[in-house]
C-alpha cells in the first residue's frame, strides 16, 4: 500500500492524498506487474486560504499516473460545483475490472468569501 500527496496545480492550498496498492517484487520494480485498480482519495484545504492560479473549467484532469506498463492509468479529475462553491475530486482507473471502473470521490468546500473563478464556455 502506498499513500501519495498531490498538490492541485491550479488551486494553491488544496492537496489530494491518494492511497492504492503497489505491487512489489521484481515484476513490480520493473513495471511488469499489474497494480490493482482500487484507490481511495481524500482532498483537503491545507492552507489558511485557497488561492486560484487561473479560472477553472467545470471539469479538468488534474493528475494522471501510470499504474502498469500495459495501458492502465490512475486519474484524478477536478469538478467545480459552482452552486455550492465546492471543488469535487474524483479518482478512477481507466482499465475496466468486472465491467466498471473503480472510483472514489471527495469534496473540498471553499469559503463563500472566495468564489471559485470559472472559465466561460
C-alpha beads as a LAMMPS data file, in Angstrom:
LAMMPS data file: protein, C-alpha beads

121 atoms
120 bonds

1 atom types
1 bond types

-500.0 500.0 xlo xhi
-500.0 500.0 ylo yhi
-500.0 500.0 zlo zhi

Masses

1 110.0

Atoms # bond

1 1 1 0.000 0.000 0.000
2 1 1 1.248 3.481 -0.827
3 1 1 -0.087 6.946 0.032
4 1 1 0.893 9.824 -2.241
5 1 1 0.171 13.546 -1.914
6 1 1 -0.614 15.688 -4.953
7 1 1 -0.996 19.470 -4.792
8 1 1 -3.633 20.808 -7.166
9 1 1 -1.540 22.893 -9.603
10 1 1 -4.307 25.477 -10.145
11 1 1 -5.641 25.634 -6.590
12 1 1 -2.997 26.706 -4.085
13 1 1 -3.833 25.357 -0.647
14 1 1 -5.532 22.103 -1.702
15 1 1 -3.726 18.763 -1.507
16 1 1 -5.121 15.370 -2.514
17 1 1 -3.971 12.193 -0.794
18 1 1 -4.383 9.025 -2.848
19 1 1 -3.900 5.554 -1.378
20 1 1 -3.585 2.499 -3.561
21 1 1 -1.917 -0.878 -3.773
22 1 1 1.524 -1.005 -5.325
23 1 1 2.967 -4.314 -6.439
24 1 1 6.373 -5.197 -5.063
25 1 1 8.980 -7.733 -6.072
26 1 1 10.990 -7.861 -9.276
27 1 1 7.953 -7.564 -11.582
28 1 1 6.656 -4.576 -9.621
29 1 1 10.048 -2.877 -9.694
30 1 1 10.389 -3.096 -13.479
31 1 1 6.718 -2.253 -14.118
32 1 1 5.546 -5.637 -15.398
33 1 1 3.186 -6.472 -12.526
34 1 1 -0.386 -5.188 -12.556
35 1 1 -1.300 -2.898 -9.660
36 1 1 -4.910 -3.239 -8.513
37 1 1 -7.367 -0.678 -9.865
38 1 1 -8.785 0.330 -6.484
39 1 1 -7.752 3.656 -4.985
40 1 1 -9.138 5.996 -2.376
41 1 1 -8.822 9.780 -2.294
42 1 1 -9.068 12.499 0.343
43 1 1 -8.514 16.127 -0.662
44 1 1 -8.143 18.810 1.993
45 1 1 -7.567 22.521 2.338
46 1 1 -4.036 22.656 3.768
47 1 1 -3.507 26.434 3.853
48 1 1 -5.418 29.181 5.668
49 1 1 -6.812 30.434 2.348
50 1 1 -7.397 28.801 -1.020
51 1 1 -5.978 30.754 -3.972
52 1 1 -6.711 30.141 -7.632
53 1 1 -3.900 30.390 -10.212
54 1 1 -6.370 30.789 -13.076
55 1 1 -10.036 30.429 -13.940
56 1 1 -11.092 26.793 -13.718
57 1 1 -13.058 24.767 -16.259
58 1 1 -16.090 22.975 -14.840
59 1 1 -14.207 19.658 -15.229
60 1 1 -10.477 19.055 -15.681
61 1 1 -7.931 16.253 -15.345
62 1 1 -5.587 17.269 -12.538
63 1 1 -3.220 14.288 -12.219
64 1 1 -2.561 11.058 -14.051
65 1 1 -0.117 8.307 -13.161
66 1 1 0.787 5.095 -14.973
67 1 1 -0.010 2.044 -12.845
68 1 1 1.302 -0.633 -15.197
69 1 1 3.319 -0.993 -18.362
70 1 1 0.157 -2.032 -20.231
71 1 1 -2.242 0.886 -20.564
72 1 1 -3.606 1.285 -17.023
73 1 1 -3.542 4.809 -15.557
74 1 1 -4.876 6.322 -12.355
75 1 1 -6.657 9.639 -12.983
76 1 1 -7.719 12.443 -10.656
77 1 1 -10.354 14.799 -12.067
78 1 1 -11.487 18.097 -10.528
79 1 1 -15.145 19.104 -10.939
80 1 1 -16.407 22.526 -9.831
81 1 1 -19.770 22.557 -8.054
82 1 1 -20.403 26.283 -8.553
83 1 1 -23.776 26.261 -6.781
84 1 1 -22.134 25.071 -3.549
85 1 1 -18.728 26.758 -4.138
86 1 1 -17.090 23.358 -3.744
87 1 1 -14.286 21.506 -5.519
88 1 1 -15.082 17.823 -6.092
89 1 1 -12.243 15.414 -6.879
90 1 1 -12.796 12.006 -8.487
91 1 1 -10.199 9.274 -8.873
92 1 1 -10.584 6.339 -11.250
93 1 1 -8.592 3.796 -13.217
94 1 1 -9.023 3.683 -16.983
95 1 1 -8.851 -0.115 -17.065
96 1 1 -12.179 -1.876 -16.568
97 1 1 -12.376 -4.587 -13.926
98 1 1 -15.546 -6.719 -13.939
99 1 1 -17.325 -4.282 -16.263
100 1 1 -16.904 -0.942 -14.492
101 1 1 -14.025 1.280 -13.413
102 1 1 -13.256 1.586 -9.706
103 1 1 -13.667 5.156 -8.466
104 1 1 -13.722 7.308 -5.344
105 1 1 -14.819 10.880 -4.689
106 1 1 -14.052 13.647 -2.182
107 1 1 -15.058 17.296 -1.857
108 1 1 -13.378 20.477 -0.612
109 1 1 -15.788 23.296 0.270
110 1 1 -14.348 26.746 -0.429
111 1 1 -15.231 29.708 1.771
112 1 1 -18.144 31.758 0.394
113 1 1 -15.866 34.810 0.628
114 1 1 -13.695 33.218 -2.102
115 1 1 -15.890 32.418 -5.123
116 1 1 -14.379 29.812 -7.443
117 1 1 -13.430 31.571 -10.716
118 1 1 -14.901 29.687 -13.683
119 1 1 -13.829 29.727 -17.322
120 1 1 -16.597 30.796 -19.649
121 1 1 -17.674 28.093 -22.116

Bonds

1 1 1 2
2 1 2 3
3 1 3 4
4 1 4 5
5 1 5 6
6 1 6 7
7 1 7 8
8 1 8 9
9 1 9 10
10 1 10 11
11 1 11 12
12 1 12 13
13 1 13 14
14 1 14 15
15 1 15 16
16 1 16 17
17 1 17 18
18 1 18 19
19 1 19 20
20 1 20 21
21 1 21 22
22 1 22 23
23 1 23 24
24 1 24 25
25 1 25 26
26 1 26 27
27 1 27 28
28 1 28 29
29 1 29 30
30 1 30 31
31 1 31 32
32 1 32 33
33 1 33 34
34 1 34 35
35 1 35 36
36 1 36 37
37 1 37 38
38 1 38 39
39 1 39 40
40 1 40 41
41 1 41 42
42 1 42 43
43 1 43 44
44 1 44 45
45 1 45 46
46 1 46 47
47 1 47 48
48 1 48 49
49 1 49 50
50 1 50 51
51 1 51 52
52 1 52 53
53 1 53 54
54 1 54 55
55 1 55 56
56 1 56 57
57 1 57 58
58 1 58 59
59 1 59 60
60 1 60 61
61 1 61 62
62 1 62 63
63 1 63 64
64 1 64 65
65 1 65 66
66 1 66 67
67 1 67 68
68 1 68 69
69 1 69 70
70 1 70 71
71 1 71 72
72 1 72 73
73 1 73 74
74 1 74 75
75 1 75 76
76 1 76 77
77 1 77 78
78 1 78 79
79 1 79 80
80 1 80 81
81 1 81 82
82 1 82 83
83 1 83 84
84 1 84 85
85 1 85 86
86 1 86 87
87 1 87 88
88 1 88 89
89 1 89 90
90 1 90 91
91 1 91 92
92 1 92 93
93 1 93 94
94 1 94 95
95 1 95 96
96 1 96 97
97 1 97 98
98 1 98 99
99 1 99 100
100 1 100 101
101 1 101 102
102 1 102 103
103 1 103 104
104 1 104 105
105 1 105 106
106 1 106 107
107 1 107 108
108 1 108 109
109 1 109 110
110 1 110 111
111 1 111 112
112 1 112 113
113 1 113 114
114 1 114 115
115 1 115 116
116 1 116 117
117 1 117 118
118 1 118 119
119 1 119 120
120 1 120 121
